[in-house]
């Protein structure tokens, strides 16, 4: 039990042994002070110290398996006092038998029996209280560790749920587009099915990876844009501006794609001419900064579901980093801008 209070468990054993040595030296010094023969005092102090250490060891082992609670707290007083009485009785009988010729020492043992019992009993009670405090602290530490573990599991579950939401959300949109093209433009529908298959094959295969290089993420984004271009044709233009130092920085997979999808929805909804979306990525200290700009019609109604991309990314960022300042968006005139800050893992 006491070993758990130290980062190195061996220190707990040294503490008990050190307390035994101090108990021995203090007893020997007091007996010598009261005129007890040194040889007698040596044996007396040694037996007394061994009984003390044995009692501490019993308390420690007991608390390893059982911690008194509620009404059972009275055992913290009863057990140490009972053990101390039995130990002192054994000490008295043993020393009386060893030094049976020394009448003066036998009288001394009888006279100090109650005093010794009080001293040993109080010491053992204090040890029991200390063991209780250590056990309570250990329980609190274990409870905190369990809480942290449960929070981590819950966070992982929610992140997994969000990642699973992203692909069906995109998949439903793509299937609706394919459905619209099947009759009017069957060749484009076939092309879109093949591109969608390539995209899903790549992203599903890598789904277990939480972090990938930006360069690899851009590959999936281009696959996604190829699918969207089947829907929108020449109207959709995306300009990539990627700093060379940013290409190998890490990003949670499919974190940027919902933002790009959101930009396409806002940019193409209510606008009949060509739409140019700009995606910029740079390294800024220990962050990867991703900026997406798209034009939009301020007078047009917001398309249904357009807020899913921003909210899902914001939630993923909070679960990963515990921060709400990593995703910023602003509208200025007819330009909508999203800035994503991704802290890099150490």
GIJOKA-V682859 format. One record per pair of residues at least 12 apart in sequence whose ideal C-beta (glycine too) atoms are under 6 Angstrom apart, sorted by the first residue. I is the first residue (numbers start at 0). J is the second residue. D is the distance in Angstrom with one decimal. If there is no record, write none. Layout:
I | J | D
I | J | D
This chain:
0 | 59 | 4.7
0 | 62 | 4.3
0 | 63 | 5.5
0 | 130 | 5.1
0 | 133 | 5.7
1 | 59 | 5.8
3 | 137 | 5.2
4 | 133 | 5.0
15 | 55 | 5.5
19 | 48 | 5.1
19 | 52 | 3.9
22 | 48 | 4.6
22 | 51 | 4.9
23 | 44 | 5.0
23 | 48 | 3.6
26 | 44 | 3.9
26 | 47 | 5.0
27 | 40 | 5.4
27 | 44 | 3.8
30 | 43 | 5.8
39 | 98 | 5.8
39 | 104 | 5.8
43 | 94 | 5.8
46 | 90 | 5.7
50 | 86 | 4.2
50 | 90 | 6.0
54 | 82 | 5.3
54 | 123 | 5.0
55 | 126 | 5.2
58 | 126 | 5.4
58 | 127 | 5.3
58 | 130 | 5.5
62 | 130 | 4.4
62 | 134 | 5.3
66 | 134 | 4.7
75 | 127 | 4.7
79 | 123 | 3.5
79 | 124 | 4.6
79 | 127 | 5.2
80 | 120 | 4.6
83 | 116 | 5.7
83 | 119 | 4.3
83 | 120 | 3.8
83 | 123 | 5.4
84 | 116 | 5.8
87 | 115 | 5.5
87 | 116 | 4.9
91 | 108 | 5.4
154 | 318 | 5.0
157 | 318 | 5.9
158 | 318 | 5.3
161 | 311 | 5.6
161 | 315 | 5.4
165 | 253 | 5.5
165 | 257 | 6.0
173 | 195 | 5.3
173 | 226 | 5.9
176 | 230 | 4.6
177 | 191 | 5.3
187 | 229 | 5.3
190 | 229 | 5.9
191 | 226 | 5.9
191 | 229 | 4.3
194 | 225 | 5.1
194 | 226 | 4.8
195 | 226 | 5.7
198 | 222 | 4.3
202 | 219 | 5.8
209 | 251 | 6.0
210 | 249 | 4.4
210 | 251 | 6.0
211 | 252 | 5.2
212 | 247 | 5.3
213 | 245 | 5.8
213 | 246 | 5.5
213 | 248 | 5.2
213 | 250 | 5.3
214 | 246 | 4.4
216 | 250 | 5.2
223 | 256 | 5.7
224 | 237 | 5.6
227 | 263 | 6.0
234 | 273 | 5.2
234 | 274 | 5.9
236 | 275 | 4.6
237 | 276 | 4.8
238 | 277 | 4.8
239 | 278 | 5.4
240 | 279 | 4.4
241 | 280 | 4.8
242 | 281 | 4.4
244 | 282 | 4.5
245 | 280 | 4.6
245 | 281 | 5.5
245 | 282 | 4.7
245 | 287 | 5.9
248 | 287 | 4.3
248 | 343 | 5.9
249 | 343 | 6.0
249 | 344 | 6.0
250 | 341 | 5.5
255 | 289 | 5.9
257 | 308 | 3.5
257 | 311 | 5.5
257 | 312 | 5.5
258 | 291 | 5.4
258 | 308 | 5.6
258 | 312 | 6.0
258 | 337 | 5.4
260 | 308 | 5.4
261 | 308 | 3.5
261 | 309 | 5.9
262 | 276 | 5.1
262 | 291 | 5.2
262 | 293 | 3.8
264 | 302 | 5.1
264 | 305 | 4.8
265 | 293 | 5.7
265 | 295 | 4.4
265 | 335 | 5.6
266 | 293 | 3.9
266 | 294 | 5.6
266 | 295 | 5.9
268 | 299 | 5.9
268 | 302 | 4.6
269 | 296 | 4.0
269 | 299 | 3.1
270 | 296 | 5.6
276 | 293 | 4.5
277 | 292 | 4.5
278 | 291 | 5.3
285 | 343 | 5.2
286 | 340 | 5.0
286 | 342 | 5.9
287 | 341 | 4.3
288 | 340 | 5.8
289 | 339 | 4.2
290 | 338 | 5.1
291 | 337 | 4.8
292 | 336 | 5.0
293 | 335 | 5.5
294 | 333 | 5.4
295 | 335 | 5.0
312 | 326 | 5.9
313 | 326 | 5.0
320 | 342 | 6.0
325 | 340 | 4.6
326 | 339 | 5.7
